[in-house]
């Protein structure tokens, strides 16, 4: 899933990238790739460099947006939702202060490991609930 949401673009443009300043962001600690902006990605050469930059299921494309990969649509969606929330939280925190409080590295690492749950496929529990909610709101998406 690839999005051009403002929160991800703004966080990707910050020199430090995504900081582990929230539980949402800690999910990506050590599991977030970055790809530097090269202009519009029309060339096969940049496509190759983009794939080489991947390395994880989530990526911030500098000055461009976000990208998530999942074994299922549900996993890609849940990862993207968490990544966008992490970026939004960081932007809001930094808007009120020049720095964020970031937990100690050992706390960040432990939390990241807990959130990865032995690389379980994410979204398996959330996706059916999200579909039920969508069915209540507007079932026409099934047409």
C-alpha positions in Angstrom: 0.0 0.0 0.0 1.4 3.4 -1.0 -0.1 6.7 0.3 0.7 10.4 0.0 -0.7 11.4 3.3 0.5 14.7 4.8 1.6 13.2 8.1 3.9 10.6 6.5 5.3 13.1 4.0 6.1 15.6 6.8 7.7 12.9 9.0 9.7 11.6 6.1 11.1 15.1 5.5 12.5 15.4 9.0 16.2 14.6 9.2 15.7 12.1 12.1 12.8 10.4 10.4 10.3 8.6 12.7 11.3 8.7 16.3 10.3 6.1 18.9 8.2 8.6 20.8 5.0 6.7 20.8 3.9 3.1 21.1 2.7 3.3 17.5 6.2 4.4 16.4 7.9 1.8 18.5 6.2 -0.9 16.3 8.6 0.3 13.6 11.8 0.5 15.6 14.4 -1.3 13.7 11.8 -2.3 11.1 11.4 0.9 9.0 13.3 1.5 5.8 13.9 4.9 4.1 14.3 5.8 0.5 15.7 9.2 -0.5 13.7 11.3 -2.9 15.0 11.1 -6.5 12.2 13.0 -8.3 9.2 11.3 -10.0 9.8 7.5 -9.9 9.4 6.7 -13.6 12.7 5.0 -14.4 13.3 1.3 -14.0 16.6 2.2 -12.4 14.9 4.0 -9.5 12.5 1.1 -9.3 15.4 -1.2 -8.6 16.9 1.2 -6.0 13.5 1.5 -4.4 13.2 -2.3 -4.1 16.8 -2.5 -2.7 15.9 0.2 -0.1 12.9 -1.9 1.1 14.3 -4.4 3.6 11.2 -4.1 5.8 7.4 -4.2 5.6 7.2 -0.4 6.1 9.1 2.4 4.4 9.1 6.2 4.5 9.8 7.6 1.1 11.6 10.9 1.9 9.6 13.9 0.9 7.1 11.7 -0.8 4.9 9.4 1.3 4.7 5.9 2.9 4.7 2.3 1.7 3.8 -0.9 3.5 3.9 -4.5 2.4 1.9 -7.3 3.8 1.3 -11.0 3.3 -2.4 -10.0 3.1 -4.3 -6.8 2.3 -5.3 -6.7 5.9 -1.7 -6.7 7.0 -0.6 -3.9 4.6 -3.6 -1.8 5.8 -3.0 -2.3 9.5 0.7 -1.5 9.1 -0.2 1.6 7.1 -2.7 2.7 9.7 -0.2 2.4 12.5 2.6 4.1 10.5 0.3 7.1 9.7 -0.8 7.4 13.3 2.9 7.2 14.4 3.8 10.1 12.0 0.8 12.1 13.1 1.6 11.7 16.8 5.2 12.8 16.2 4.2 15.9 14.3 1.7 16.9 17.0 4.3 16.4 19.7 7.0 18.4 17.9 4.5 21.1 17.1 4.3 21.9 20.8 8.0 21.5 21.6 11.3 21.3 19.8 12.1 17.9 21.2 10.1 14.7 22.0 10.5 12.6 25.1 11.8 9.2 23.9 11.9 6.2 26.2 15.2 4.6 27.1 16.6 2.4 24.3 16.0 -0.8 26.2 12.3 0.1 26.7 12.0 0.9 23.0 13.6 -2.4 22.0 11.5 -4.5 24.4 8.3 -2.8 23.3 9.2 -3.2 19.6 9.8 -7.0 20.2 6.5 -7.3 22.0 4.6 -5.5 19.2 6.1 -7.8 16.6 4.8 -10.9 18.3 7.2 -13.3 16.6 6.4 -11.8 13.2 2.7 -12.9 13.4 0.7 -11.7 10.4 -0.8 -8.4 11.4 -4.4 -7.5 10.8 -5.8 -11.1 11.2 -7.9 -10.0 14.2 -8.6 -6.4 13.1 -9.6 -7.0 9.5 -12.9 -8.9 10.1 -13.9 -6.2 12.6 -13.0 -3.4 10.1 -15.0 -5.1 7.4 -18.1 -5.5 9.7 -17.8 -1.8 10.5 -17.6 -0.9 6.8 -20.6 -3.2 6.1 -22.6 -1.1 8.7 -21.4 2.2 7.3 -21.7 1.5 3.6 -22.0 -2.0 2.2 -22.0 -0.7 -1.4 -18.2 -1.3 -1.5 -19.0 -5.0 -2.1 -20.6 -4.2 -5.4 
